[in-house]
């Protein structure tokens, strides 16, 4: 399964950029974001997204 991870703006929470990753990469990305206080939005990726 693939997930879209969007990095959110610190001030207003709007998406700044996004990437599509496989399930195995989600934990690593979440751990890195937590270490620096970055806000993320994670959702299942559309089949057409890549």
Order of alpha helices (4+ residues) and beta strands (2+ residues): beta-beta-alpha-beta
